[in-house]
Amino acid sequence: MELRQLEYFVAVAEERNFTRAAERVHISQSGVSAQIRQLERELGADLFDRSARTATLTVAGKAALEHARTALAAAGAVSQAVGEVTDLIRGRLTVGMVVGCTVTPLFDALAAFHRAHPGVEISLREDNSDRLVEGVRAGTLDLALIGAAATTPDGLAALTIISERLVAAVPAEHPLAQQRQVTLRDLGAYPIVCMPTGTGLRTVFDQACATQRLQPMITLQAGAADAIADLAIRGLAVAILSDSMAKHYRERLTALTIDDVETPALLALVWKAAHSPALRELLVHSRQAFAKPDPASRREDSQR
């Protein structure tokens, strides 16, 4: 039994798909399948049910999963311990970010960290905010850039990057364009385009509507601010964006304050309080990158 076999096993279990797992560990699908078959032969039991389109853990697979994760974590801890006493930082960091992320300070932080600590392998994954938080809690992600409603997730350390209100954005010819602010009931007469469920912006919007027992006509969804804005510019729907997002389209869209949605949407970095030397160093670079001046120039279209 080899550590790489356990790594491939955990990757397939978490991705529930051999192809995605192979992309994650950077080898061919046939290589992943062969290594897991070899592991199954050594253990004398099938770890996955391969009869469906998704790779589902068998009873034996479920029993082995946490032990495999523990073994991999222990191996990583050995490398980190040696690195600390030799003034070197090694190992691997897995970072998550919301889909469609273009928040350049995060990329600046990763680049600066890589230059300072080339011995650390960095993996980057995209997903919606809810699943990213789950990944941080489960330990499959070391750090994640997420969107949230009002507050950051309980039980996790966090660095809030942005906290701002939602706006409705419409083109100049829209009936609402002459107003400076609107209410949720005003928006009820028009189709809406917004972020998908599981994102911070959508959570803020859905909670505000639920409080007033309103059911908005969400006819379009997109995971990036550019797509939402383009759909609104073409008159297909009213865009729901954060204030900083809408500023990037002010030449083509009018941003209207939603008067009865006061809950802020947050953009934040989240991680577990007990973190590795590599993560501590990445957090130093992240704080420096996000502390740089002129935040209005950043593309904040990942605030979900």
ROMAR-952018 format. One record per residue (C-alpha): residue number from 1; residue in one letter; chain; x, y, z. Coordinates in steps of 0.02 Angstrom, whole numbers, plus 50000, padded with zeros to 5 digits. Layout:
% ROMAR-952018
<node i="NUM" aa="A" ch="A" px="X" py="Y" pz="Z"/>
...
***
This chain:
% ROMAR-952018
<node i="1" aa="M" ch="A" px="50000" py="50000" pz="50000"/>
<node i="2" aa="E" ch="A" px="50072" py="50168" pz="49947"/>
<node i="3" aa="L" ch="A" px="50028" py="50346" pz="49995"/>
<node i="4" aa="R" ch="A" px="49990" py="50390" pz="49814"/>
<node i="5" aa="Q" ch="A" px="49860" py="50252" pz="49808"/>
<node i="6" aa="L" ch="A" px="49777" py="50326" pz="49961"/>
<node i="7" aa="E" ch="A" px="49785" py="50499" pz="49882"/>
<node i="8" aa="Y" ch="A" px="49700" py="50435" pz="49724"/>
<node i="9" aa="F" ch="A" px="49570" py="50343" pz="49828"/>
<node i="10" aa="V" ch="A" px="49526" py="50501" pz="49927"/>
<node i="11" aa="A" ch="A" px="49520" py="50604" pz="49766"/>
<node i="12" aa="V" ch="A" px="49395" py="50485" pz="49684"/>
<node i="13" aa="A" ch="A" px="49292" py="50475" pz="49844"/>
<node i="14" aa="E" ch="A" px="49279" py="50665" pz="49855"/>
<node i="15" aa="E" ch="A" px="49253" py="50698" pz="49670"/>
<node i="16" aa="R" ch="A" px="49140" py="50545" pz="49647"/>
<node i="17" aa="N" ch="A" px="49212" py="50530" pz="49473"/>
<node i="18" aa="F" ch="A" px="49371" py="50449" pz="49407"/>
<node i="19" aa="T" ch="A" px="49398" py="50579" pz="49270"/>
<node i="20" aa="R" ch="A" px="49386" py="50730" pz="49387"/>
<node i="21" aa="A" ch="A" px="49496" py="50641" pz="49514"/>
<node i="22" aa="A" ch="A" px="49628" py="50610" pz="49380"/>
<node i="23" aa="E" ch="A" px="49626" py="50796" pz="49334"/>
<node i="24" aa="R" ch="A" px="49645" py="50840" pz="49518"/>
<node i="25" aa="V" ch="A" px="49799" py="50730" pz="49545"/>
<node i="26" aa="H" ch="A" px="49871" py="50768" pz="49373"/>
<node i="27" aa="I" ch="A" px="49883" py="50592" pz="49301"/>
<node i="28" aa="S" ch="A" px="49781" py="50494" pz="49174"/>
<node i="29" aa="Q" ch="A" px="49614" py="50416" pz="49218"/>
<node i="30" aa="S" ch="A" px="49683" py="50245" pz="49176"/>
<node i="31" aa="G" ch="A" px="49826" py="50275" pz="49298"/>
<node i="32" aa="V" ch="A" px="49706" py="50318" pz="49438"/>
<node i="33" aa="S" ch="A" px="49597" py="50167" pz="49399"/>
<node i="34" aa="A" ch="A" px="49746" py="50049" pz="49395"/>
<node i="35" aa="Q" ch="A" px="49814" py="50110" pz="49562"/>
<node i="36" aa="I" ch="A" px="49645" py="50096" pz="49647"/>
<node i="37" aa="R" ch="A" px="49621" py="49921" pz="49576"/>
<node i="38" aa="Q" ch="A" px="49789" py="49874" pz="49647"/>
<node i="39" aa="L" ch="A" px="49740" py="49947" pz="49816"/>
<node i="40" aa="E" ch="A" px="49577" py="49850" pz="49813"/>
<node i="41" aa="R" ch="A" px="49672" py="49689" pz="49778"/>
<node i="42" aa="E" ch="A" px="49787" py="49721" pz="49925"/>
<node i="43" aa="L" ch="A" px="49640" py="49758" pz="50040"/>
<node i="44" aa="G" ch="A" px="49536" py="49614" pz="49973"/>
<node i="45" aa="A" ch="A" px="49380" py="49720" pz="49946"/>
<node i="46" aa="D" ch="A" px="49302" py="49837" pz="49819"/>
<node i="47" aa="L" ch="A" px="49310" py="50019" pz="49876"/>
<node i="48" aa="F" ch="A" px="49192" py="50088" pz="49744"/>
<node i="49" aa="D" ch="A" px="49029" py="50036" pz="49664"/>
<node i="50" aa="R" ch="A" px="49062" py="50068" pz="49479"/>
<node i="51" aa="S" ch="A" px="48890" py="50015" pz="49414"/>
<node i="52" aa="A" ch="A" px="48823" py="50194" pz="49407"/>
<node i="53" aa="R" ch="A" px="48889" py="50350" pz="49320"/>
<node i="54" aa="T" ch="A" px="48961" py="50414" pz="49483"/>
<node i="55" aa="A" ch="A" px="49091" py="50321" pz="49586"/>
<node i="56" aa="T" ch="A" px="49002" py="50278" pz="49748"/>
<node i="57" aa="L" ch="A" px="49092" py="50214" pz="49902"/>
<node i="58" aa="T" ch="A" px="49053" py="50037" pz="49956"/>
<node i="59" aa="V" ch="A" px="49036" py="49992" pz="50140"/>
<node i="60" aa="A" ch="A" px="49221" py="49948" pz="50139"/>
<node i="61" aa="G" ch="A" px="49263" py="50111" pz="50051"/>
<node i="62" aa="K" ch="A" px="49169" py="50213" pz="50181"/>
<node i="63" aa="A" ch="A" px="49262" py="50123" pz="50320"/>
<node i="64" aa="A" ch="A" px="49430" py="50158" pz="50237"/>
<node i="65" aa="L" ch="A" px="49404" py="50341" pz="50189"/>
<node i="66" aa="E" ch="A" px="49438" py="50427" pz="50355"/>
<node i="67" aa="H" ch="A" px="49588" py="50315" pz="50389"/>
<node i="68" aa="A" ch="A" px="49659" py="50359" pz="50219"/>
<node i="69" aa="R" ch="A" px="49636" py="50545" pz="50254"/>
<node i="70" aa="T" ch="A" px="49720" py="50524" pz="50423"/>
<node i="71" aa="A" ch="A" px="49868" py="50434" pz="50344"/>
<node i="72" aa="L" ch="A" px="49890" py="50570" pz="50213"/>
<node i="73" aa="A" ch="A" px="49878" py="50706" pz="50345"/>
<node i="74" aa="A" ch="A" px="50008" py="50618" pz="50452"/>
<node i="75" aa="A" ch="A" px="50127" py="50604" pz="50304"/>
<node i="76" aa="G" ch="A" px="50103" py="50788" pz="50269"/>
<node i="77" aa="A" ch="A" px="50137" py="50830" pz="50451"/>
<node i="78" aa="V" ch="A" px="50304" py="50737" pz="50444"/>
<node i="79" aa="S" ch="A" px="50358" py="50842" pz="50295"/>
<node i="80" aa="Q" ch="A" px="50303" py="51003" pz="50379"/>
<node i="81" aa="A" ch="A" px="50391" py="50960" pz="50542"/>
<node i="82" aa="V" ch="A" px="50555" py="50930" pz="50450"/>
<node i="83" aa="G" ch="A" px="50530" py="51090" pz="50352"/>
<node i="84" aa="E" ch="A" px="50505" py="51193" pz="50510"/>
<node i="85" aa="V" ch="A" px="50668" py="51136" pz="50590"/>
<node i="86" aa="T" ch="A" px="50764" py="51164" pz="50428"/>
<node i="87" aa="D" ch="A" px="50685" py="51335" pz="50396"/>
<node i="88" aa="L" ch="A" px="50600" py="51266" pz="50240"/>
<node i="89" aa="I" ch="A" px="50414" py="51257" pz="50207"/>
<node i="90" aa="R" ch="A" px="50356" py="51110" pz="50103"/>
<node i="91" aa="G" ch="A" px="50199" py="51013" pz="50071"/>
<node i="92" aa="R" ch="A" px="50037" py="51056" pz="49983"/>
<node i="93" aa="L" ch="A" px="49902" py="51188" pz="49999"/>
<node i="94" aa="T" ch="A" px="49730" py="51171" pz="49922"/>
<node i="95" aa="V" ch="A" px="49643" py="51338" pz="49897"/>
<node i="96" aa="G" ch="A" px="49462" py="51362" pz="49847"/>
<node i="97" aa="M" ch="A" px="49381" py="51510" pz="49762"/>
<node i="98" aa="V" ch="A" px="49207" py="51551" pz="49703"/>
<node i="99" aa="V" ch="A" px="49169" py="51509" pz="49521"/>
<node i="100" aa="G" ch="A" px="49214" py="51649" pz="49400"/>
<node i="101" aa="C" ch="A" px="49334" py="51729" pz="49523"/>
<node i="102" aa="T" ch="A" px="49433" py="51877" pz="49457"/>
<node i="103" aa="V" ch="A" px="49486" py="51952" pz="49622"/>
<node i="104" aa="T" ch="A" px="49667" py="51986" pz="49576"/>
<node i="105" aa="P" ch="A" px="49736" py="52008" pz="49754"/>
<node i="106" aa="L" ch="A" px="49706" py="51822" pz="49783"/>
<node i="107" aa="F" ch="A" px="49810" py="51781" pz="49630"/>
<node i="108" aa="D" ch="A" px="49942" py="51907" pz="49686"/>
<node i="109" aa="A" ch="A" px="49950" py="51821" pz="49855"/>
<node i="110" aa="L" ch="A" px="49970" py="51649" pz="49776"/>
<node i="111" aa="A" ch="A" px="50107" py="51712" pz="49660"/>
<node i="112" aa="A" ch="A" px="50203" py="51797" pz="49801"/>
<node i="113" aa="F" ch="A" px="50188" py="51642" pz="49910"/>
<node i="114" aa="H" ch="A" px="50250" py="51530" pz="49768"/>
<node i="115" aa="R" ch="A" px="50403" py="51639" pz="49741"/>
<node i="116" aa="A" ch="A" px="50444" py="51635" pz="49926"/>
<node i="117" aa="H" ch="A" px="50406" py="51449" pz="49952"/>
<node i="118" aa="P" ch="A" px="50428" py="51354" pz="49788"/>
<node i="119" aa="G" ch="A" px="50432" py="51189" pz="49883"/>
<node i="120" aa="V" ch="A" px="50246" py="51200" pz="49920"/>
<node i="121" aa="E" ch="A" px="50127" py="51132" pz="49789"/>
<node i="122" aa="I" ch="A" px="49973" py="51241" pz="49766"/>
<node i="123" aa="S" ch="A" px="49807" py="51173" pz="49702"/>
<node i="124" aa="L" ch="A" px="49662" py="51287" pz="49658"/>
<node i="125" aa="R" ch="A" px="49480" py="51233" pz="49647"/>
<node i="126" aa="E" ch="A" px="49322" py="51327" pz="49597"/>
<node i="127" aa="D" ch="A" px="49151" py="51297" pz="49674"/>
<node i="128" aa="N" ch="A" px="49006" py="51391" pz="49750"/>
<node i="129" aa="S" ch="A" px="49026" py="51464" pz="49923"/>
<node i="130" aa="D" ch="A" px="48923" py="51334" pz="50017"/>
<node i="131" aa="R" ch="A" px="49029" py="51190" pz="49953"/>
<node i="132" aa="L" ch="A" px="49190" py="51285" pz="49983"/>
<node i="133" aa="V" ch="A" px="49143" py="51309" pz="50165"/>
<node i="134" aa="E" ch="A" px="49105" py="51123" pz="50178"/>
<node i="135" aa="G" ch="A" px="49276" py="51087" pz="50104"/>
<node i="136" aa="V" ch="A" px="49365" py="51197" pz="50232"/>
<node i="137" aa="R" ch="A" px="49269" py="51116" pz="50375"/>
<node i="138" aa="A" ch="A" px="49308" py="50941" pz="50309"/>
<node i="139" aa="G" ch="A" px="49492" py="50981" pz="50287"/>
<node i="140" aa="T" ch="A" px="49494" py="50954" pz="50098"/>
<node i="141" aa="L" ch="A" px="49527" py="51140" pz="50075"/>
<node i="142" aa="D" ch="A" px="49655" py="51239" pz="50174"/>
<node i="143" aa="L" ch="A" px="49590" py="51412" pz="50128"/>
<node i="144" aa="A" ch="A" px="49443" py="51475" pz="50027"/>
<node i="145" aa="L" ch="A" px="49381" py="51640" pz="49957"/>
<node i="146" aa="I" ch="A" px="49194" py="51637" pz="49983"/>
<node i="147" aa="G" ch="A" px="49041" py="51747" pz="49979"/>
<node i="148" aa="A" ch="A" px="48925" py="51753" pz="50130"/>
<node i="149" aa="A" ch="A" px="48770" py="51841" pz="50193"/>
<node i="150" aa="A" ch="A" px="48794" py="51961" pz="50341"/>
<node i="151" aa="T" ch="A" px="48921" py="51857" pz="50438"/>
<node i="152" aa="T" ch="A" px="49061" py="51735" pz="50403"/>
<node i="153" aa="P" ch="A" px="49032" py="51549" pz="50440"/>
<node i="154" aa="D" ch="A" px="49033" py="51494" pz="50621"/>
<node i="155" aa="G" ch="A" px="49182" py="51396" pz="50683"/>
<node i="156" aa="L" ch="A" px="49304" py="51458" pz="50551"/>
<node i="157" aa="A" ch="A" px="49434" py="51595" pz="50557"/>
<node i="158" aa="A" ch="A" px="49398" py="51730" pz="50429"/>
<node i="159" aa="L" ch="A" px="49465" py="51887" pz="50348"/>
<node i="160" aa="T" ch="A" px="49324" py="51994" pz="50277"/>
<node i="161" aa="I" ch="A" px="49378" py="52078" pz="50116"/>
<node i="162" aa="I" ch="A" px="49218" py="52171" pz="50070"/>
<node i="163" aa="S" ch="A" px="49051" py="52204" pz="50154"/>
<node i="164" aa="E" ch="A" px="48922" py="52295" pz="50049"/>
<node i="165" aa="R" ch="A" px="48739" py="52305" pz="50001"/>
<node i="166" aa="L" ch="A" px="48651" py="52236" pz="49849"/>
<node i="167" aa="V" ch="A" px="48590" py="52344" pz="49705"/>
<node i="168" aa="A" ch="A" px="48475" py="52318" pz="49558"/>
<node i="169" aa="A" ch="A" px="48554" py="52365" pz="49391"/>
<node i="170" aa="V" ch="A" px="48454" py="52411" pz="49236"/>
<node i="171" aa="P" ch="A" px="48490" py="52488" pz="49064"/>
<node i="172" aa="A" ch="A" px="48443" py="52669" pz="49029"/>
<node i="173" aa="E" ch="A" px="48281" py="52624" pz="48938"/>
<node i="174" aa="H" ch="A" px="48213" py="52518" pz="49080"/>
<node i="175" aa="P" ch="A" px="48057" py="52585" pz="49171"/>
<node i="176" aa="L" ch="A" px="48151" py="52586" pz="49337"/>
<node i="177" aa="A" ch="A" px="48303" py="52680" pz="49270"/>
<node i="178" aa="Q" ch="A" px="48237" py="52851" pz="49324"/>
<node i="179" aa="Q" ch="A" px="48224" py="52799" pz="49507"/>
<node i="180" aa="R" ch="A" px="48367" py="52815" pz="49630"/>
<node i="181" aa="Q" ch="A" px="48309" py="52670" pz="49737"/>
<node i="182" aa="V" ch="A" px="48185" py="52528" pz="49729"/>
<node i="183" aa="T" ch="A" px="48103" py="52402" pz="49844"/>
<node i="184" aa="L" ch="A" px="48089" py="52214" pz="49824"/>
<node i="185" aa="R" ch="A" px="47905" py="52237" pz="49781"/>
<node i="186" aa="D" ch="A" px="47955" py="52356" pz="49641"/>
<node i="187" aa="L" ch="A" px="48068" py="52220" pz="49571"/>
<node i="188" aa="G" ch="A" px="47928" py="52092" pz="49581"/>
<node i="189" aa="A" ch="A" px="47854" py="52157" pz="49418"/>
<node i="190" aa="Y" ch="A" px="48011" py="52115" pz="49318"/>
<node i="191" aa="P" ch="A" px="48116" py="51960" pz="49279"/>
<node i="192" aa="I" ch="A" px="48275" py="51945" pz="49380"/>
<node i="193" aa="V" ch="A" px="48450" py="51884" pz="49335"/>
<node i="194" aa="C" ch="A" px="48565" py="51842" pz="49481"/>
<node i="195" aa="M" ch="A" px="48695" py="51723" pz="49551"/>
<node i="196" aa="P" ch="A" px="48647" py="51540" pz="49577"/>
<node i="197" aa="T" ch="A" px="48590" py="51463" pz="49741"/>
<node i="198" aa="G" ch="A" px="48734" py="51431" pz="49861"/>
<node i="199" aa="T" ch="A" px="48818" py="51598" pz="49830"/>
<node i="200" aa="G" ch="A" px="48826" py="51742" pz="49954"/>
<node i="201" aa="L" ch="A" px="48735" py="51869" pz="49847"/>
<node i="202" aa="R" ch="A" px="48594" py="51748" pz="49810"/>
<node i="203" aa="T" ch="A" px="48577" py="51703" pz="49994"/>
<node i="204" aa="V" ch="A" px="48558" py="51887" pz="50042"/>
<node i="205" aa="F" ch="A" px="48427" py="51913" pz="49905"/>
<node i="206" aa="D" ch="A" px="48330" py="51754" pz="49943"/>
<node i="207" aa="Q" ch="A" px="48326" py="51787" pz="50131"/>
<node i="208" aa="A" ch="A" px="48263" py="51965" pz="50104"/>
<node i="209" aa="C" ch="A" px="48125" py="51905" pz="49988"/>
<node i="210" aa="A" ch="A" px="48076" py="51764" pz="50108"/>
<node i="211" aa="T" ch="A" px="48061" py="51888" pz="50252"/>
<node i="212" aa="Q" ch="A" px="47929" py="51984" pz="50152"/>
<node i="213" aa="R" ch="A" px="47852" py="51823" pz="50082"/>
<node i="214" aa="L" ch="A" px="47894" py="51877" pz="49906"/>
<node i="215" aa="Q" ch="A" px="47930" py="51759" pz="49761"/>
<node i="216" aa="P" ch="A" px="48033" py="51854" pz="49632"/>
<node i="217" aa="M" ch="A" px="48037" py="51799" pz="49450"/>
<node i="218" aa="I" ch="A" px="48215" py="51733" pz="49441"/>
<node i="219" aa="T" ch="A" px="48218" py="51688" pz="49257"/>
<node i="220" aa="L" ch="A" px="48406" py="51687" pz="49228"/>
<node i="221" aa="Q" ch="A" px="48558" py="51637" pz="49330"/>
<node i="222" aa="A" ch="A" px="48744" py="51657" pz="49297"/>
<node i="223" aa="G" ch="A" px="48901" py="51628" pz="49398"/>
<node i="224" aa="A" ch="A" px="48997" py="51782" pz="49342"/>
<node i="225" aa="A" ch="A" px="48955" py="51967" pz="49356"/>
<node i="226" aa="D" ch="A" px="49001" py="51998" pz="49173"/>
<node i="227" aa="A" ch="A" px="48868" py="51874" pz="49116"/>
<node i="228" aa="I" ch="A" px="48736" py="51946" pz="49233"/>
<node i="229" aa="A" ch="A" px="48774" py="52123" pz="49175"/>
<node i="230" aa="D" ch="A" px="48771" py="52075" pz="48990"/>
<node i="231" aa="L" ch="A" px="48600" py="51994" pz="49009"/>
<node i="232" aa="A" ch="A" px="48534" py="52150" pz="49096"/>
<node i="233" aa="I" ch="A" px="48611" py="52266" pz="48965"/>
<node i="234" aa="R" ch="A" px="48515" py="52170" pz="48832"/>
<node i="235" aa="G" ch="A" px="48352" py="52201" pz="48925"/>
<node i="236" aa="L" ch="A" px="48320" py="52021" pz="48972"/>
<node i="237" aa="A" ch="A" px="48308" py="52049" pz="49161"/>
<node i="238" aa="V" ch="A" px="48352" py="52161" pz="49307"/>
<node i="239" aa="A" ch="A" px="48525" py="52118" pz="49372"/>
<node i="240" aa="I" ch="A" px="48555" py="52089" pz="49558"/>
<node i="241" aa="L" ch="A" px="48736" py="52135" pz="49598"/>
<node i="242" aa="S" ch="A" px="48841" py="52204" pz="49738"/>
<node i="243" aa="D" ch="A" px="48878" py="52390" pz="49737"/>
<node i="244" aa="S" ch="A" px="49060" py="52367" pz="49684"/>
<node i="245" aa="M" ch="A" px="49012" py="52246" pz="49546"/>
<node i="246" aa="A" ch="A" px="48886" py="52368" pz="49473"/>
<node i="247" aa="K" ch="A" px="49015" py="52508" pz="49467"/>
<node i="248" aa="H" ch="A" px="49108" py="52416" pz="49329"/>
<node i="249" aa="Y" ch="A" px="48956" py="52433" pz="49215"/>
<node i="250" aa="R" ch="A" px="48900" py="52610" pz="49260"/>
<node i="251" aa="E" ch="A" px="48919" py="52669" pz="49080"/>
<node i="252" aa="R" ch="A" px="48788" py="52545" pz="49023"/>
<node i="253" aa="L" ch="A" px="48686" py="52506" pz="49179"/>
<node i="254" aa="T" ch="A" px="48605" py="52614" pz="49312"/>
<node i="255" aa="A" ch="A" px="48627" py="52547" pz="49489"/>
<node i="256" aa="L" ch="A" px="48478" py="52568" pz="49604"/>
<node i="257" aa="T" ch="A" px="48488" py="52546" pz="49792"/>
<node i="258" aa="I" ch="A" px="48369" py="52410" pz="49853"/>
<node i="259" aa="D" ch="A" px="48298" py="52506" pz="49998"/>
<node i="260" aa="D" ch="A" px="48232" py="52359" pz="50099"/>
<node i="261" aa="V" ch="A" px="48384" py="52245" pz="50083"/>
<node i="262" aa="E" ch="A" px="48505" py="52305" pz="50216"/>
<node i="263" aa="T" ch="A" px="48594" py="52140" pz="50250"/>
<node i="264" aa="P" ch="A" px="48770" py="52154" pz="50177"/>
<node i="265" aa="A" ch="A" px="48849" py="52029" pz="50060"/>
<node i="266" aa="L" ch="A" px="49024" py="51982" pz="50114"/>
<node i="267" aa="L" ch="A" px="49179" py="51924" pz="50021"/>
<node i="268" aa="A" ch="A" px="49296" py="51835" pz="50142"/>
<node i="269" aa="L" ch="A" px="49442" py="51717" pz="50160"/>
<node i="270" aa="V" ch="A" px="49403" py="51573" pz="50279"/>
<node i="271" aa="W" ch="A" px="49512" py="51438" pz="50356"/>
<node i="272" aa="K" ch="A" px="49522" py="51327" pz="50509"/>
<node i="273" aa="A" ch="A" px="49602" py="51405" pz="50663"/>
<node i="274" aa="A" ch="A" px="49733" py="51267" pz="50678"/>
<node i="275" aa="H" ch="A" px="49836" py="51287" pz="50521"/>
<node i="276" aa="S" ch="A" px="50003" py="51229" pz="50450"/>
<node i="277" aa="P" ch="A" px="50162" py="51333" pz="50430"/>
<node i="278" aa="A" ch="A" px="50126" py="51343" pz="50243"/>
<node i="279" aa="L" ch="A" px="49952" py="51410" pz="50273"/>
<node i="280" aa="R" ch="A" px="50015" py="51536" pz="50400"/>
<node i="281" aa="E" ch="A" px="50135" py="51603" pz="50269"/>
<node i="282" aa="L" ch="A" px="50000" py="51608" pz="50135"/>
<node i="283" aa="L" ch="A" px="49889" py="51708" pz="50254"/>
<node i="284" aa="V" ch="A" px="50029" py="51834" pz="50278"/>
<node i="285" aa="H" ch="A" px="50040" py="51858" pz="50089"/>
<node i="286" aa="S" ch="A" px="49850" py="51865" pz="50074"/>
<node i="287" aa="R" ch="A" px="49834" py="52001" pz="50205"/>
<node i="288" aa="Q" ch="A" px="49969" py="52102" pz="50118"/>
<node i="289" aa="A" ch="A" px="49888" py="52081" pz="49947"/>
<node i="290" aa="F" ch="A" px="49713" py="52129" pz="50004"/>
<node i="291" aa="A" ch="A" px="49779" py="52275" pz="50107"/>
<node i="292" aa="K" ch="A" px="49846" py="52364" pz="49953"/>
<node i="293" aa="P" ch="A" px="49761" py="52531" pz="49912"/>
<node i="294" aa="D" ch="A" px="49632" py="52570" pz="49778"/>
<node i="295" aa="P" ch="A" px="49510" py="52428" pz="49810"/>
<node i="296" aa="A" ch="A" px="49385" py="52508" pz="49690"/>
<node i="297" aa="S" ch="A" px="49495" py="52458" pz="49545"/>
<node i="298" aa="R" ch="A" px="49480" py="52273" pz="49586"/>
<node i="299" aa="R" ch="A" px="49360" py="52162" pz="49492"/>
<node i="300" aa="E" ch="A" px="49247" py="52113" pz="49637"/>
<node i="301" aa="D" ch="A" px="49135" py="52005" pz="49531"/>
<node i="302" aa="S" ch="A" px="49168" py="51854" pz="49640"/>
<node i="303" aa="Q" ch="A" px="49073" py="51918" pz="49791"/>
<node i="304" aa="R" ch="A" px="48953" py="51776" pz="49810"/>
***
